[in-house]
């Protein structure tokens, strides 16, 4: 979670947390940057979506190869 400070932008918040602005928009259902105002609490994922997707695919078991 992140409480938006006056003057912060989606881009600056995303940079601060090491994620893309697109990811931040997706996590919060934001289409218009003007929706983000000081005092608003937004969700910030702990890991970027690319890292989450990679970890998920690595955790999947692959079927054994046919002999």
Backbone torsions as a table, in degrees:
resi	resn	phi	psi	omega
1	UNK	NA	149.6	179.6
2	UNK	-143.7	129.5	174.5
3	UNK	-92.6	120.5	-177.0
4	UNK	-70.4	131.1	175.2
5	UNK	-95.4	150.7	177.3
6	UNK	-54.0	130.4	179.3
7	UNK	95.0	-14.9	177.7
8	UNK	-74.2	149.8	176.2
9	UNK	-119.0	165.4	176.0
10	UNK	-58.0	-41.1	-179.2
11	UNK	-62.7	-43.5	-178.1
12	UNK	-69.2	-37.0	178.4
13	UNK	-67.0	-44.1	179.5
14	UNK	-60.1	-46.8	178.6
15	UNK	-58.4	-44.9	-178.5
16	UNK	-58.0	-34.4	-176.2
17	UNK	-101.0	3.3	175.8
18	UNK	71.9	30.6	177.2
19	UNK	-127.0	170.8	178.8
20	UNK	-85.7	156.7	176.3
21	UNK	-61.1	-36.9	179.1
22	UNK	-60.8	-42.5	177.8
23	UNK	-63.1	-43.6	-179.9
24	UNK	-61.2	-42.1	177.4
25	UNK	-61.9	-45.0	-178.1
26	UNK	-62.2	-45.1	-178.9
27	UNK	-63.2	-26.8	-174.6
28	UNK	-113.0	4.4	178.5
29	UNK	60.6	35.8	-177.2
30	UNK	-98.8	126.0	176.4
31	UNK	-102.9	-31.6	-175.3
32	UNK	-119.8	124.3	-179.2
33	UNK	-58.2	-23.9	179.4
34	UNK	-66.8	-15.2	177.8
35	UNK	-71.2	-17.0	-178.4
36	UNK	-90.9	116.0	-178.7
37	UNK	-129.8	158.5	178.3
38	UNK	-54.9	137.0	179.2
39	UNK	94.1	-16.1	179.7
40	UNK	-72.7	138.0	175.2
41	UNK	-98.6	125.9	179.8
42	UNK	-120.9	159.1	178.3
43	UNK	-86.7	132.4	174.1
44	UNK	-123.9	119.0	-179.9
45	UNK	-63.9	149.3	178.9
46	UNK	-68.5	-32.7	-179.1
47	UNK	-129.0	145.9	174.7
48	UNK	-59.8	150.0	-178.7
49	UNK	-54.7	-37.4	-179.7
50	UNK	-61.8	-39.5	178.6
51	UNK	-68.5	-42.4	178.6
52	UNK	-62.3	-43.7	179.8
53	UNK	-63.7	-41.6	179.9
54	UNK	-63.9	-45.3	-179.6
55	UNK	-63.4	-40.6	-180.0
56	UNK	-63.7	-43.8	-178.7
57	UNK	-69.3	-32.0	178.8
58	UNK	-71.9	-28.2	-178.2
59	UNK	-79.0	-19.3	-179.6
60	UNK	-69.1	138.4	175.9
61	UNK	-83.5	133.5	176.1
62	UNK	-86.5	141.5	177.4
63	UNK	-65.0	149.9	179.1
64	UNK	-62.3	146.0	177.9
65	UNK	-72.8	139.8	177.5
66	UNK	-70.0	140.9	-178.6
67	UNK	-85.5	NA	NA
